[in-house]
Amino acid sequence: MAGVALWMSIWWISEAVNLAITALIPVLVLPMLGIAEVKLVAQQYTDSIIFLFLGGFMLAFAIEKWNLHKRIALKILSVVGSSPRNVLLGVMLSTFLISNWISNTATTVMLFSAVLALVHETNNYLKSNKKDFAAAMLLGLAFSATIGGMATPVGTPPNMYFFKVFRESYAMDYDFNFLKWSMIGFPIAIVFLIICYLVLSKYFIPKSLKFEINKSYFKNQFNLLGKMSYEEKWVFWIFISCVLLWFSRADIDFGTFKLKGWANVFKTPKFIDDSFVAIIAAMLLFLIPSKKDSGNALLEWEDAKKIRYDIILMFGSGFALAYGFEITGLSNWLALQLMVLKGVSPVLIILGICCIVTIISEFASNIASIQLAIPVMMALQKNMDVSPLFLMIPATFAASLGFMLPVATAANTIVFGTKMIPIKDMFKVGFLLDVLGILVITLMCYLYIDK
């Protein structure tokens, strides 16, 4: 399994063949090696996140079809459009704040069309570095969505899983709630967001790069668009409703009180996820009639044919890799290597934890990574005179790292699908951010968490 992961990584990084062809390797090789049946591997290519991708992109197509993306882009540029670096900062900060409360995948899907519109709009006013600026914007979207999830207990699945296990195992001995997590999570996430912005700016956007127009130009262009059309209004309200439903779907536990999510109206709330919301939005687009295009709906199937099926294959290959890691015990073997840390310096313990969990998260999903790491942390804690928080919190943060490969997170896969990001640039920047993220988490957890 390690060999398969290495093979796929080399082909992805070198682009020896089309990335979608690399994504098919698990379907062929895992059965040949006796790791898993074809039908079980194939099932990994139909994860619910793929339906979130489909629904989200249909919504993006509708936004583009009725020119709402241009209106959104010009509005953003009229506020932050004084320089390319300011536009990048505005996108990353907005994404970060939204991702504090909903998954990085939903956040990326939500903002994807607006960021693409920003890229296309600003390209008209840049004389050079157009491709680099596009890569910076899209990576900024994906990476800040991932970083934003670290800040709160509800921002990403690993955080919620940690809380569930910690309360079941240590609630009698330790009081750890939403506020206490945020007191650690927000400083780490904000520091890392700043570092990510500086890295992307330095790598992709030279200081000399400027817009060839004044910011007031964007305000004038926005005003020239006039009033929103009937179709724009419908698409806008479907989009807003989708966002609100994503925010309010699940319970938010603040420790002292809990806000109930709307999914509780169903018999089995856990059966409802973000993909459910995205498909509702997509269905509405195909059902609501258009005034301008008589006899047709806001979105027709011809519009939806633009969906990138190669990206769906890449999504599936990431889940297939994670499945292979799990059933062969490779992930568990990697996690168990942490047992050699017994008896070493506390700061080296955290560093080792972060390194191993980050390696796992590049190939497995973040929730799979933390599900493997937490039991090992609990076993380590029993043999060491330290607080379980000292081991479990760094592991939880590290599970959200994974910036090098397109399949490391769904957010990475979505933006990589635009073909605007060279794989070698993603690997170089992602590797640097993984290393810096490990150092930030190690240092701040060592300073903030009682041993």
C-alpha positions as CSV (number, residue, x, y, z in Angstrom):
1,M,0.0,0.0,0.0
2,A,2.9,2.3,0.8
3,G,4.3,1.5,-2.7
4,V,1.0,2.4,-4.4
5,A,0.8,5.7,-2.5
6,L,4.4,6.5,-3.5
7,W,3.7,5.5,-7.1
8,M,0.6,7.8,-7.3
9,S,2.5,10.7,-5.6
10,I,5.3,10.5,-8.2
11,W,2.9,10.5,-11.1
12,W,0.9,13.3,-9.7
13,I,3.9,15.5,-9.0
14,S,5.7,14.7,-12.2
15,E,2.5,14.7,-14.3
16,A,3.9,11.7,-16.2
17,V,0.3,10.9,-17.3
18,N,-2.9,12.8,-17.0
19,L,-3.9,13.1,-13.4
20,A,-7.2,11.4,-14.0
21,I,-5.4,8.3,-15.3
22,T,-3.3,8.2,-12.1
23,A,-6.5,8.4,-10.1
24,L,-7.5,5.0,-11.7
25,I,-4.5,3.1,-10.2
26,P,-6.3,2.0,-7.0
27,V,-9.1,0.3,-9.0
28,L,-6.5,-1.8,-10.9
29,V,-3.7,-2.3,-8.4
30,L,-5.4,-2.8,-5.0
31,P,-7.3,-6.0,-6.2
32,M,-4.1,-7.3,-8.0
33,L,-2.2,-7.0,-4.7
34,G,-4.9,-8.7,-2.7
35,I,-5.6,-5.6,-0.7
36,A,-9.3,-5.1,-1.6
37,E,-12.1,-6.3,-4.0
38,V,-12.8,-4.2,-7.1
39,K,-16.3,-3.5,-5.9
40,L,-15.1,-2.2,-2.5
41,V,-12.5,0.0,-4.1
42,A,-15.0,1.3,-6.6
43,Q,-17.4,2.3,-3.8
44,Q,-14.8,4.8,-2.6
45,Y,-15.3,6.8,-5.8
46,T,-18.9,7.6,-4.8
47,D,-18.4,9.2,-1.4
48,S,-21.0,11.8,-0.4
49,I,-18.5,14.6,-0.8
50,I,-18.6,14.0,-4.6
51,F,-22.3,14.9,-4.5
52,L,-21.4,18.1,-2.6
53,F,-18.9,18.8,-5.4
54,L,-21.6,18.1,-8.1
55,G,-24.3,20.2,-6.4
56,G,-21.9,23.0,-5.6
57,F,-20.6,23.2,-9.2
58,M,-24.1,23.2,-10.7
59,L,-24.8,26.2,-8.4
60,A,-21.5,27.8,-9.7
61,F,-22.6,27.2,-13.3
62,A,-25.9,29.0,-12.7
63,I,-24.1,31.9,-11.0
64,E,-21.8,32.2,-14.1
65,K,-24.7,31.6,-16.6
66,W,-26.7,34.6,-15.4
67,N,-23.6,36.8,-14.8
68,L,-24.0,37.0,-11.1
69,H,-20.3,36.1,-10.7
70,K,-19.3,39.3,-12.4
71,R,-21.5,41.3,-10.0
72,I,-20.0,39.6,-7.0
73,A,-16.4,40.0,-8.3
74,L,-16.7,43.7,-9.0
75,K,-18.3,44.3,-5.6
76,I,-15.4,42.6,-3.9
77,L,-12.8,44.4,-6.0
78,S,-14.5,47.8,-5.3
79,V,-13.7,47.2,-1.6
80,V,-10.3,45.5,-1.7
81,G,-9.1,46.0,-5.3
82,S,-6.3,48.5,-4.7
83,S,-3.6,45.8,-5.3
84,P,-3.3,42.1,-6.2
85,R,-2.0,41.3,-2.7
86,N,-5.0,43.1,-1.1
87,V,-7.4,41.1,-3.2
88,L,-5.6,37.9,-2.1
89,L,-5.8,39.0,1.5
90,G,-9.5,39.8,1.2
91,V,-10.3,36.4,-0.3
92,M,-8.3,34.5,2.3
93,L,-9.7,36.4,5.3
94,S,-13.3,36.0,4.1
95,T,-12.8,32.3,3.5
96,F,-11.1,31.9,6.9
97,L,-14.0,33.5,8.8
98,I,-16.6,31.4,7.0
99,S,-14.6,28.2,7.5
100,N,-14.6,28.7,11.2
101,W,-18.2,27.5,11.2
102,I,-18.7,25.1,8.3
103,S,-16.5,22.5,6.6
104,N,-13.6,23.5,4.3
105,T,-15.2,21.7,1.4
106,A,-18.5,23.5,1.7
107,T,-16.7,26.8,2.2
108,T,-14.6,26.2,-1.0
109,V,-17.6,25.2,-3.0
110,M,-19.5,28.3,-1.8
111,L,-16.8,30.8,-2.7
112,F,-15.3,29.0,-5.8
113,S,-17.3,30.8,-8.5
114,A,-16.7,34.3,-6.9
115,V,-12.9,33.6,-6.7
116,L,-12.8,32.4,-10.3
117,A,-14.7,35.5,-11.4
118,L,-12.2,37.6,-9.5
119,V,-9.3,35.8,-11.3
120,H,-10.9,36.4,-14.7
121,E,-11.8,40.0,-14.0
122,T,-8.4,41.0,-12.6
123,N,-6.6,39.4,-15.5
124,N,-7.9,42.2,-17.7
125,Y,-5.9,44.7,-15.6
126,L,-2.6,42.8,-15.1
127,K,0.2,43.2,-17.6
128,S,2.2,40.2,-16.2
129,N,2.1,37.3,-13.8
130,K,-1.5,36.5,-14.7
131,K,-1.1,32.7,-14.2
132,D,0.8,33.2,-10.9
133,F,-1.9,35.5,-9.6
134,A,-4.6,32.9,-10.5
135,A,-2.7,30.1,-8.7
136,A,-2.2,32.3,-5.6
137,M,-6.0,33.1,-5.5
138,L,-7.1,29.6,-5.9
139,L,-4.6,28.1,-3.4
140,G,-5.4,31.0,-1.0
141,L,-9.1,29.9,-1.2
142,A,-8.4,26.2,-0.5
143,F,-5.7,26.7,2.1
144,S,-7.5,29.4,4.1
145,A,-10.6,27.2,4.1
146,T,-8.6,24.4,5.7
147,I,-6.8,26.8,8.2
148,G,-10.1,28.4,9.2
149,G,-11.4,25.0,10.3
150,M,-8.7,24.8,13.0
151,A,-10.1,27.7,15.0
152,T,-13.3,26.3,16.4
153,P,-14.5,22.9,17.6
154,V,-17.1,22.9,14.8
155,G,-14.8,24.1,12.0
156,T,-13.7,20.7,10.8
157,P,-14.6,17.0,11.5
158,P,-11.3,16.1,13.3
159,N,-12.1,18.8,15.9
160,M,-15.6,17.4,16.5
161,Y,-14.2,13.8,16.7
162,F,-11.6,14.9,19.3
163,F,-14.3,16.5,21.5
164,K,-16.5,13.4,21.3
165,V,-13.7,11.1,22.3
166,F,-12.3,13.4,25.0
167,R,-15.6,13.9,26.7
168,E,-16.3,10.1,26.7
169,S,-12.8,9.3,28.1
170,Y,-11.7,12.3,30.3
171,A,-14.7,14.4,31.1
172,M,-14.5,13.5,34.8
173,D,-10.9,14.7,35.1
174,Y,-10.6,17.6,32.7
175,D,-13.0,20.5,31.8
176,F,-12.4,21.4,28.2
177,N,-15.1,23.3,26.3
178,F,-15.8,25.4,23.1
179,L,-14.2,28.6,24.6
180,K,-11.0,26.8,25.8
181,W,-10.5,25.2,22.4
182,S,-11.0,28.6,20.7
183,M,-8.4,30.2,23.0
184,I,-5.8,27.8,21.5
185,G,-7.4,27.3,18.1
186,F,-7.8,30.9,17.1
187,P,-4.2,32.0,17.8
188,I,-2.8,29.0,16.0
189,A,-5.2,29.5,13.0
190,I,-4.6,33.3,12.8
191,V,-0.8,32.9,13.0
192,F,-0.8,30.2,10.3
193,L,-3.2,32.2,8.1
194,I,-0.7,35.1,8.2
195,I,2.1,32.8,7.3
196,C,0.2,31.2,4.5
197,Y,-0.7,34.7,3.1
198,L,3.0,35.7,3.2
199,V,4.2,32.5,1.6
200,L,1.7,32.7,-1.3
201,S,2.4,36.5,-1.8
202,K,6.1,35.9,-1.8
203,Y,6.0,32.9,-4.1
204,F,3.4,34.1,-6.7
205,I,2.9,37.9,-6.4
206,P,5.9,40.2,-6.7
207,K,5.6,43.6,-5.0
208,S,6.0,45.3,-8.3
209,L,2.7,43.7,-9.6
210,K,0.0,46.4,-9.8
211,F,-3.4,46.8,-11.3
212,E,-3.3,49.2,-14.3
213,I,-6.4,51.0,-13.1
214,N,-7.7,52.9,-10.0
215,K,-9.9,51.1,-7.5
216,S,-12.8,53.5,-8.3
217,Y,-12.9,51.9,-11.8
218,F,-14.4,48.7,-10.2
219,K,-17.1,50.8,-8.4
220,N,-18.1,52.4,-11.7
221,Q,-18.1,49.0,-13.5
222,F,-20.3,47.6,-10.7
223,N,-22.8,50.5,-11.0
224,L,-23.0,50.0,-14.8
225,L,-24.4,46.5,-14.3
226,G,-27.6,48.1,-13.1
227,K,-30.4,46.2,-11.3
228,M,-30.3,42.5,-10.8
229,S,-32.4,40.5,-13.3
230,Y,-35.1,38.1,-12.3
231,E,-32.8,35.1,-12.9
232,E,-29.9,36.7,-10.9
233,K,-32.2,37.3,-8.0
234,W,-33.4,33.6,-8.0
235,V,-29.9,32.3,-8.2
236,F,-28.7,34.7,-5.5
237,W,-31.4,33.6,-3.1
238,I,-30.8,29.9,-3.8
239,F,-27.1,30.5,-3.1
240,I,-27.8,32.4,0.2
241,S,-30.3,29.8,1.3
242,C,-27.7,27.1,0.6
243,V,-25.1,28.9,2.7
244,L,-27.6,29.4,5.6
245,L,-28.6,25.7,5.5
246,W,-24.9,24.7,5.6
247,F,-24.3,26.9,8.6
248,S,-27.3,25.7,10.5
249,R,-27.6,22.0,9.6
250,A,-25.7,20.5,12.5
251,D,-25.8,21.1,16.3
252,I,-23.3,23.6,17.6
253,D,-22.1,22.7,21.1
254,F,-20.7,25.6,23.1
255,G,-20.2,23.5,26.2
256,T,-22.6,25.3,28.4
257,F,-25.4,25.3,25.8
258,K,-26.2,23.7,22.4
259,L,-27.8,25.3,19.3
260,K,-29.9,22.6,17.6
261,G,-29.5,22.2,13.9
262,W,-32.4,21.9,11.4
263,A,-31.3,18.3,10.6
264,N,-33.0,17.3,13.8
265,V,-36.4,17.6,12.2
266,F,-35.6,14.3,10.3
267,K,-35.9,10.9,11.9
268,T,-32.2,10.2,11.7
269,P,-30.3,13.6,11.6
270,K,-26.9,11.9,11.0
271,F,-28.2,10.8,7.6
272,I,-28.3,14.4,6.5
273,D,-25.0,16.1,5.5
274,D,-23.7,19.1,3.4
275,S,-24.1,17.1,0.2
276,F,-27.9,16.9,0.9
277,V,-28.1,20.7,0.9
278,A,-26.0,21.1,-2.3
279,I,-28.3,18.6,-4.2
280,I,-31.4,20.5,-3.0
281,A,-29.9,23.7,-4.4
282,A,-29.0,22.0,-7.7
283,M,-32.5,20.5,-8.1
284,L,-34.2,23.9,-7.6
285,L,-32.0,25.4,-10.4
286,F,-33.4,22.7,-12.8
287,L,-37.0,23.3,-11.6
288,I,-37.4,27.1,-11.4
289,P,-38.3,28.6,-14.9
290,S,-36.4,31.4,-16.5
291,K,-38.1,34.5,-18.0
292,K,-35.3,35.4,-20.5
293,D,-35.0,31.8,-21.8
294,S,-38.6,30.9,-22.3
295,G,-39.6,27.3,-21.7
296,N,-36.3,26.5,-19.9
297,A,-35.2,26.5,-16.3
298,L,-32.5,28.6,-14.6
299,L,-30.2,25.7,-15.4
300,E,-30.4,23.1,-18.2
301,W,-28.6,19.8,-18.4
302,E,-26.6,21.2,-21.3
303,D,-25.1,23.7,-18.8
304,A,-24.2,21.0,-16.4
305,K,-22.2,19.0,-19.0
306,K,-19.2,21.2,-18.1
307,I,-18.7,19.3,-14.9
308,R,-15.1,18.0,-14.6
309,Y,-15.3,14.2,-14.4
310,D,-11.6,13.9,-14.1
311,I,-11.8,15.8,-10.8
312,I,-14.5,13.3,-9.6
313,L,-12.0,10.5,-10.3
314,M,-9.3,12.4,-8.3
315,F,-11.8,12.7,-5.4
316,G,-12.5,9.0,-5.6
317,S,-8.8,8.1,-5.7
318,G,-8.1,10.0,-2.5
319,F,-10.9,8.1,-0.7
320,A,-9.6,4.8,-2.2
321,L,-6.1,5.6,-0.9
322,A,-7.4,6.3,2.5
323,Y,-9.4,3.1,2.4
324,G,-6.3,1.1,1.5
325,F,-4.3,2.8,4.3
326,E,-7.0,1.7,6.7
327,I,-7.6,-1.9,5.7
328,T,-3.9,-2.8,5.3
329,G,-3.0,-1.3,8.7
330,L,-0.5,1.1,7.0
331,S,-2.0,4.1,8.8
332,N,-2.0,2.3,12.1
333,W,1.6,1.3,11.6
334,L,2.6,4.9,10.9
335,A,0.7,6.1,14.0
336,L,2.3,3.4,16.2
337,Q,5.8,4.8,15.3
338,L,4.9,7.5,17.7
339,M,5.4,5.1,20.6
340,V,9.2,5.6,20.2
341,L,8.6,9.1,21.6
342,K,8.1,7.7,25.1
343,G,10.6,9.3,27.5
344,V,11.8,12.1,25.1
345,S,11.5,15.9,25.6
346,P,7.8,17.2,25.5
347,V,8.5,19.5,22.6
348,L,9.9,16.6,20.6
349,I,6.9,14.5,21.4
350,I,4.6,17.2,19.9
351,L,6.9,17.6,16.9
352,G,6.9,13.8,16.3
353,I,3.1,13.6,16.6
354,C,2.6,16.5,14.2
355,C,5.0,15.0,11.6
356,I,3.5,11.6,11.6
357,V,-0.2,12.8,11.5
358,T,0.6,15.3,8.7
359,I,2.2,12.5,6.6
360,I,-1.0,10.4,7.1
361,S,-3.2,13.4,6.3
362,E,-1.5,13.9,2.9
363,F,-3.0,10.5,1.7
364,A,-5.9,9.9,4.1
365,S,-8.8,12.1,4.9
366,N,-8.4,14.4,7.9
367,I,-11.1,12.5,9.8
368,A,-9.4,9.2,9.1
369,S,-6.1,10.6,10.2
370,I,-7.4,11.7,13.6
371,Q,-9.4,8.5,14.1
372,L,-6.1,6.6,13.8
373,A,-4.0,9.0,15.8
374,I,-6.3,9.6,18.9
375,P,-6.2,5.9,20.2
376,V,-2.3,6.0,19.9
377,M,-2.3,9.3,21.8
378,M,-4.5,7.8,24.5
379,A,-2.1,4.8,24.8
380,L,0.9,7.1,25.0
381,Q,-0.7,9.2,27.7
382,K,-1.2,6.1,29.9
383,N,2.5,5.5,29.8
384,M,3.6,9.1,30.3
385,D,3.1,11.6,33.0
386,V,1.4,14.3,30.8
387,S,-2.1,15.6,30.3
388,P,-4.1,13.9,27.4
389,L,-4.7,17.4,26.0
390,F,-0.9,17.8,25.5
391,L,-0.9,14.9,23.1
392,M,-4.4,14.9,21.5
393,I,-4.7,18.6,20.6
394,P,-1.5,18.8,18.5
395,A,-2.6,15.6,16.7
396,T,-6.0,17.1,16.0
397,F,-4.5,20.3,14.5
398,A,-2.0,18.3,12.5
399,A,-4.8,16.3,10.9
400,S,-5.9,19.5,9.2
401,L,-2.5,19.9,7.6
402,G,-2.2,18.5,4.1
403,F,-1.3,21.1,1.5
404,M,1.1,19.3,-0.9
405,L,-1.1,17.0,-3.0
406,P,-4.4,17.6,-4.9
407,V,-6.0,14.7,-3.0
408,A,-4.9,15.8,0.5
409,T,-8.2,17.7,1.0
410,A,-11.3,18.1,-1.0
411,A,-10.6,21.8,-1.1
412,N,-7.3,21.2,-2.8
413,T,-8.9,18.9,-5.4
414,I,-11.6,21.5,-6.2
415,V,-9.2,24.3,-6.9
416,F,-6.7,22.1,-8.7
417,G,-9.4,21.1,-11.1
418,T,-9.3,24.5,-12.7
419,K,-6.0,23.5,-14.4
420,M,-4.7,26.9,-13.3
421,I,-2.3,25.5,-10.6
422,P,0.9,23.8,-11.7
423,I,1.4,20.7,-9.7
424,K,5.0,21.4,-9.0
425,D,4.1,24.8,-7.5
426,M,1.4,23.3,-5.4
427,F,3.9,20.7,-4.1
428,K,6.6,23.2,-3.3
429,V,4.3,25.7,-1.6
430,G,2.4,22.9,0.2
431,F,5.5,21.3,1.5
432,L,6.7,24.6,2.9
433,L,3.3,25.2,4.6
434,D,3.2,21.7,6.0
435,V,6.6,22.3,7.6
436,L,5.7,25.7,8.9
437,G,2.3,24.4,10.1
438,I,4.0,21.7,12.1
439,L,6.4,24.2,13.7
440,V,3.6,26.6,14.6
441,I,1.4,23.9,16.1
442,T,4.4,22.4,18.0
443,L,5.5,25.8,19.5
444,M,2.1,27.2,20.3
445,C,0.8,23.9,21.8
446,Y,3.9,23.5,23.9
447,L,3.5,27.1,25.2
448,Y,-0.3,27.1,25.7
449,I,-1.2,23.6,26.9
450,D,-0.6,22.5,30.4
451,K,1.5,19.4,30.6
